[in-house]
Amino acid sequence: MRLGEAGADVVIHYLHRRSAAEETADAIRAFGVEAKTFKGNVAEEDDVLHLFEEIGRAWGRLDILVSNAASGVLKPALEITPRHFHWTMDINAAAFLHLVQHAVKLMDERGGKIVAVSSLGAVRALPYYTAVGASKAAVESVVRHLAVELAPRRIIVNAVSAAVVETDALKFFPNRDEMVAHTRQHSPVGRLVEPRHIADAVLFLVSPLADSVVGHTLVVDGGYSVVA
C-alpha cells in the first residue's frame, strides 16, 4: 500500500489468501498505479521462476524487491526436528537468495533496491524462536554479502528488523500474551510496532533518500532493543 501510494506499480505474491491479495491490489489501484497478484511458494524454484517471468512480461524490468514471506516452527530448541529447521530456513532465508538471483536479471543499468524483512530474534534469544531466529540471522548475513556484491551494479540491498509487530501472526506464538505485555512494558513508546511503521521504513530504504545506506539492518522497534 505504501509503495503504491508513492507511485510504484506493485506485484503482490501470496500463497493461500487470494482474497486478501486481491483486496490489497484493488486498494493499490485506487492510487492510479498498476497492481497484480501472483500465487506461488517462494521455496519452490519453479514458482519463483514463473513469478519473475510474469513480471518481465508485464513491465520488462524490476525496480524494487521486498522479501517479506515468512514461516517457521515455534518450538523449544530441543524439540526442533531437521524437517522443522530446513522448512524454516528454506522459506525465510534460502528463498530470499533465490528471489534476489532472479530479481537482478530484471534490474538494468539503472539498478534497483532490495529489502529483506528480519526481526530482533536474529540477534537475541527469544522463547520458541530458535529456528526462526537462526533463519533471520541468515537473512541478515545474506543481505550484507549481497550488498557488497551488487553495489557495483547500482543495486542496493538492506534489511528492516522489527520487534513484536501487531499482526495476525502473533496468534501462532505459544507465549503471545506474555510477549506482547513484555514488549509494551519495556518499549519506550509504550506500544507495539504497527505494520505501517515497517512499511515506512521500507519506503525510506527503497527511495533516493537511502542511496548511501548499503548492507544495513534498520531496526524498527520503538526503542525496545535499547532498554530491554
N, C-alpha and C positions, 0 to 999 in steps of 0.2 A: 504493500500500500504506500509506504513512504517513497519507494523508488518510482512508482507510477505517478505519485503526486509531484515528484521532482522532474517528471518529463520522460522517464525511461519506459520503453516497451518492455514487457515482462513475460517470461515463461515461468509458470508455476508447476513444479514437479510434485506429484503426490503418489502414494502407494495404495491407500484404502479409501480415503474420504473424498470421493469425487465431488459430492455436492458442496462440500466446504471449499474445494479448489475452484469450482465453477462460480460460486457466490463471490469469492475473492476476486476472480477475474472480471466478473461483471462490475464490481465496485471500482476496480482499477480502470476499466474502460470509461468510467464516468469522468475521469481526469482528461479524456481526449487522447489517450495513448492506446496502443495495442496490448492485448493480454491473451496468452494462450495457456492451455493446461496440457500436461503430459503425464500419463500413468506409467510407472515403472519402478523397479527396485534398483537403487543405486549400487547395491552389492552384486548385481548381475551385469557382467561386461556387455552382453548383447543389448540390454536395456539402455545402458549408458551410451553405447554407440548409436542406437536408434534415436535417442534424445538429441544428440548433437547433430545428427543428420537432419532431423526436423528443424532445428534452429538454423542450420546452414541453408536449407531450402527456403525458409521463411524470410530470413534477413541477410544471409550471406556472410555475416560476421557476428562477433560477440564482444561486448564491451566490459561486462561485469559478470562475475560468477560469485554467488553467495552459497556456500555449502553449509546447510543447517539441518540436514537429515540426521536423525539420531535414534538409537535404540540401545538396548543393553539389558543385562541381567543384574538386578539389585539383590545381592545376597552377601552374607559374610564371606570373607576370602576363602575360608576352609571348605565352603560348600560349593565353590565355583568349579564346574567341570571344564575340560578342554573345549567342549562344544559351546558352553556359555561364553568362554573367553574369546574364542575365534569369531563367534557370531558378533559380539560386541565390537571387536577390533575391525572386522570387515565392514560393518555399517558406518562406524564413527571415524575410522582412521584410513583404512585402505581405500574406501570409496572416495574420500576426498582427493587422494592422489590420482586415482583414475579419472575423476571429473576434471581435474586440472590438466592432465595429459591430453584430454580431448578438447578442452576449452581453448588452450593456447593455439591450437590449429586454426581456430576461428578468430584469433586476435592478430591483426596485421601490423604494419609498421607503426600504427598509431598506439599500439599497446593495449593495456586493459588493467582492470582492477579485480583482485580476487580476495575474498574474505571468508574465513572459516569461523564457525561458532564453537567456542570452547566453554569451559566452566572452571570455577575455582578448584574443583576436585582434581584438576590436572596437577596442582602443586600442594594440595592439602589432603590430609587423610580424613575422609568422611565416612560415617557408618553406611554399610551396604554398597559402597561406591567403588570397590576395588577395581572391577573390570572396566566400568565406565571411566573412572578416573585415569586408569592406565591408557585407555584409548584417547582421552582428551590430551593427556601429556604427549602421546604420539602425534596427535594433530598439530600441537604447538611446535614440536620439533620439525615436522614436515614443513610447516609454514616457514620456519627460519631457513631451512635448506632451499626450499623453492624460491624464497625471496632473493637469496644470493644468486641462484642460477638464472632467474628470469628477469632480474632488474636490468641487465644489459639490453633486453628486448622491450624495455619500457612497460613491462608487466609487473605490477606492484602487488605483493602478497602480504596480508596481515591477518590477524585474528581478533575476535571480540570474546572476552571471557566474562561470564556473568556469575553472580551469586544466585540465590534462590529467586526464580522468576515466577510471577503469578500467572501460571498457565494450567491447562488441564493435565499436563504431565505430572504434576505434583501428586495426583491420586495414586500413582504407581509406587510411591515411596512408602515402605513399611513404617517409617518414622516421620510421616508427613507433619503431623500436628506439632511434635517436638521441634522439628527442623524449622518450621515456619515461625513458631513462637521464639525460638532462639535467635533467628535472623532479625526479627522485628525488635527484639530486646537489645541486641548488640549493634544494630545498624545506626550510625549517627543520624540518618534521616528518619529513622523510626518506621520504616515500611519496607515491603519487598520491592525488588526491581520489577518494572512492568515491561511488557513486550515493546512498547513504544520507545523505551529508553535504549533497548538493544537496536531497534530499527534506526534510531537517530545516530547511534554510534557507527552503524554500518554505512549509513548515508554519508557521514563525515569521511570515513575511510575510502569510499569509492569516488569522492569528489576531488576536484583540484586542490582543495584546502589541505589535503593529506598527501600531496605528491612526494614529499620527502619523508613520510612515515613508512618505513620499509622493514618487514620482518618483525613487526611489533605485535604484542598481545595487549590490547586495550582492555583494561579491567573496568567493568561497569557493575558496581555493587553497592552504590550508596555509601561507600566508605567502610563497609563491613570488614574487609580484609585489613584495614588499617588498625582497627582496635580489637577485633575478635580473635 
